[in-house]
Amino acid sequence: IKKSVSGTASFAFTNGAVNGVNVAKMLRDSWNRLKGRPVSGDEPAKTDFAELLGSATLTNGHIVNKDLLMKSPLLRVTGQGWADLPKNTTDYTATVTVVGTLEGQDGKSIEELKGLPLPVNVKGNLDNPSISLDIKAMGEALFKGTFKQGAKGLEETLKKGLLGGSKSSGSTGDSKTADNPLNPLKKLFFIA
């Protein structure tokens, strides 16, 4: 039967859960590892959704899906890939975008991930597939965020030091490190 299944299918589920993986915890834990912070404790291995939609084409037991859409208050997931029923294998990529606050039991959220599309790969045996976050993509997001923060700090330093910046009203102190136009790079390079 698995080798002969052919046709098309579509599905629409509301208010359910995908069992076996907690995508929010996976994102939080991976992000915390990259930042050198501890990972969160045990949580149920399920990902709740408000809506799960998609369609598939089946040819001799080979299923192809190109339009998965999962929505929850926390995440948006799109996906595409295939599953081969006769060989019992899959290769699927789901792209997860955080739209809510990824807050763990410790109360720490990771707002840096909001809006960034992060690929989750599902590969291997259908009975027990390997589900993993693309750490390279997350590392690039981390670098991008760090670069943005560094660039913002550099921009503020240049505005204050080179362009005179805005002085706080009522300040009568003669701070040489903040407002000295002769040494505008002192804060940037820590020049003594």
C-alpha positions in Angstrom: 0.0 0.0 0.0 2.8 2.4 0.9 4.4 2.0 -2.6 1.1 2.7 -4.4 -0.4 5.6 -2.6 -0.8 8.5 -5.0 -3.0 11.6 -5.2 -3.3 15.0 -3.5 -4.3 16.0 0.0 -4.9 19.1 2.0 -5.3 19.6 5.7 -6.4 22.2 8.2 -6.2 21.8 12.0 -7.1 24.3 14.7 -6.1 24.5 18.3 -3.8 21.5 18.6 -0.2 20.5 19.3 2.6 18.8 17.4 4.0 16.2 19.9 7.6 15.2 20.1 9.2 18.6 19.8 9.0 21.9 21.8 10.2 24.4 19.2 10.1 27.4 21.6 12.4 25.5 24.1 14.7 24.5 21.3 15.1 28.1 20.2 15.5 29.4 23.7 18.1 26.7 24.7 20.1 27.1 21.5 20.1 30.9 21.9 21.2 30.6 25.5 24.0 28.2 24.6 25.3 30.6 22.0 25.2 33.5 24.5 26.9 31.4 27.2 23.8 31.3 29.5 22.2 28.2 31.1 19.4 26.3 29.3 15.9 26.1 30.7 14.6 23.1 32.7 12.3 20.3 31.5 9.2 21.3 29.6 6.7 19.1 27.7 7.9 18.0 24.3 5.1 19.6 22.3 4.5 22.7 20.2 1.0 24.2 20.5 -0.6 25.8 17.5 -3.8 27.8 16.8 -3.8 26.8 13.1 -1.9 24.3 11.0 -2.5 24.3 7.2 -1.0 22.7 4.2 -1.3 20.4 1.2 0.6 17.5 -0.2 1.2 15.6 -3.5 1.6 11.8 -3.2 3.3 9.8 -5.9 3.9 6.1 -5.2 4.3 6.7 -1.5 6.5 9.8 -1.9 4.8 12.8 -0.2 5.8 16.3 -1.1 4.7 19.4 0.9 5.6 22.9 -0.2 3.1 25.1 1.7 3.0 24.2 5.4 1.8 27.1 7.6 1.5 26.9 11.4 0.4 29.8 13.5 0.5 30.4 17.3 0.6 33.5 19.4 4.3 32.8 19.8 5.5 31.4 16.4 4.9 31.4 12.7 6.2 28.3 10.9 6.4 27.7 7.2 7.8 24.5 5.8 8.5 22.4 2.8 10.0 19.0 2.1 9.2 15.4 1.5 8.6 12.0 3.2 9.1 8.6 1.5 6.7 6.1 3.0 8.2 2.9 1.4 11.7 3.9 2.6 10.4 5.4 5.8 12.5 8.5 5.5 12.0 12.3 5.5 13.9 15.5 4.7 11.9 18.6 5.7 12.8 22.2 6.6 10.5 24.3 8.7 11.3 28.0 9.0 10.4 29.3 12.4 9.8 33.0 13.0 9.3 34.3 16.6 6.4 36.7 16.7 5.7 36.7 20.5 7.9 36.6 23.6 10.0 33.5 24.0 10.0 33.5 27.8 11.2 30.5 29.8 10.5 29.4 33.3 13.3 31.6 34.5 11.4 34.6 33.2 14.2 35.6 30.7 13.0 36.4 27.2 15.1 36.5 24.1 13.7 39.4 22.2 16.8 39.3 19.9 15.2 36.5 17.9 11.9 38.3 17.3 11.3 38.5 13.5 14.3 36.4 12.5 13.5 33.4 10.3 15.3 30.3 11.7 15.4 27.0 9.9 14.6 23.7 11.8 15.7 20.6 9.9 13.7 17.3 10.2 15.6 14.4 8.7 16.0 10.7 8.8 13.8 7.8 9.8 10.1 8.7 10.0 9.7 6.7 13.3 12.4 8.8 15.0 13.6 11.7 12.9 16.4 14.0 13.8 15.0 17.5 14.6 17.6 20.2 14.8 17.9 23.9 14.7 20.3 25.4 12.1 22.8 26.7 14.6 24.8 28.5 11.8 21.7 30.6 11.0 21.2 31.4 14.7 25.0 32.2 15.1 24.7 34.6 12.2 21.7 36.2 13.9 23.7 36.5 17.1 26.6 38.2 15.2 24.2 40.5 13.4 22.7 41.6 16.7 26.1 42.1 18.3 27.2 44.1 15.3 24.1 46.2 15.4 24.7 47.0 19.1 28.4 47.8 18.4 27.5 50.0 15.5 24.9 51.8 17.6 27.5 52.4 20.3 30.0 53.6 17.8 27.5 56.0 16.2 26.6 57.4 19.7 30.3 57.8 20.5 31.0 59.6 17.2 28.0 61.9 17.6 29.1 62.9 21.1 32.8 63.1 20.5 33.3 64.3 17.0 30.1 66.2 16.3 29.7 67.7 19.8 26.5 65.7 20.5 23.8 67.0 22.8 24.8 68.0 26.2 22.4 67.5 29.1 20.8 70.7 30.2 22.0 72.2 33.5 25.4 70.4 33.3 28.2 72.6 34.5 30.8 69.9 35.1 33.9 70.0 32.9 34.2 66.3 32.1 37.2 66.0 29.8 36.4 62.4 28.7 32.9 63.0 27.4 33.0 66.4 25.8 36.7 67.0 24.9 36.7 67.6 21.1 40.5 67.2 21.1 40.3 63.6 22.1 37.1 62.2 20.6 38.4 58.7 20.2 39.3 58.3 23.9 36.1 56.3 24.7 36.2 54.3 21.5 39.8 53.1 21.9 40.4 53.7 25.6 43.3 56.0 25.0 44.9 57.2 28.2 
